[in-house]
Amino acid sequence: MQLSGKRVLVTGGAGLVGSHLAERLSEENDVTVADDLSKGTRDRVPEGVEFARADMTDEDDVAEVVTEDLDVVFHFAAYTDTNYSDPRRLFEENGAMTYNVLERMHEVGVTNLAFTSSSTVYGEAPMPTPEDYAPLEPISIYGASKLADEGIVSTYAHSHGITSWVYRFANIVGPHQRGNVIPDFIEKLLSDPETLTILGNGLQEKSYLHVEECVDAMCHVVETADDDLNIYNLGTRTTTSVNAIADIVADVMGLDPEYEYTGGDRGWTGDVPKMRLSIEKLSALGWNPARSSDEAVRRAAEQLYDELRR
């Protein structure tokens, strides 16, 4: 499916990935962003993009924005915090959002969906983890919600004619992000430049992909993969430890803090301490990341420090 001259809806389009995707797509497409602004902000919606304040758990709101003239829906709206304070709400509402969007698409005849899943569906799997790894055993409610969402997407792809692209993200980083390890470290060091508290033992190690490359990979997958259901890992071939992130952030800020640790091999219950996705399937489709995981972290740290210190 070529992403030009299309009518596109991006749910959750005021968030990190959604806002960057909306900006990219708006160059050659008619784009609408739907977001309830519970986490994203209105000023992150790019100029020239139509905005609708809409809650995807509300069927009436969904009916307002999912209309028969759409060519494709990029469904990003979700609770994305792996350590959310109300796990039942996260699970139930993530599922409701995805079901509502797909049900409405089927009702009005929209037949293309791109959906953001997560590496957390794999749980603590061997690395690098390929898309056909099984069984999938998530260890967080967030991961369980994304796996349940994938099941709904699969059903509509195979039984109701909705061509679907599912992205299993590594850790996506970039400007305007909050509630993630990089902005957390920057905010802590702005408050106390001498000491940095690190959750766990600092040896947690994951793959980080910059949002600019994430958006490029997503568009490439939609334009080149054409099965009924297309599942792709999006990440890098390298990883970065939490200690290395602390070192990079401190270097960007020109600081040399002492590290203090909360202890244990993970930051919180449900945290996967080590993750690296196989991206061989994505590479075979003709896309490879230009930045390593460390380089993605540094680029994001530079952008976020510039924002947060102001």
Disulfide bonds with the S-S distance in Angstrom:
none
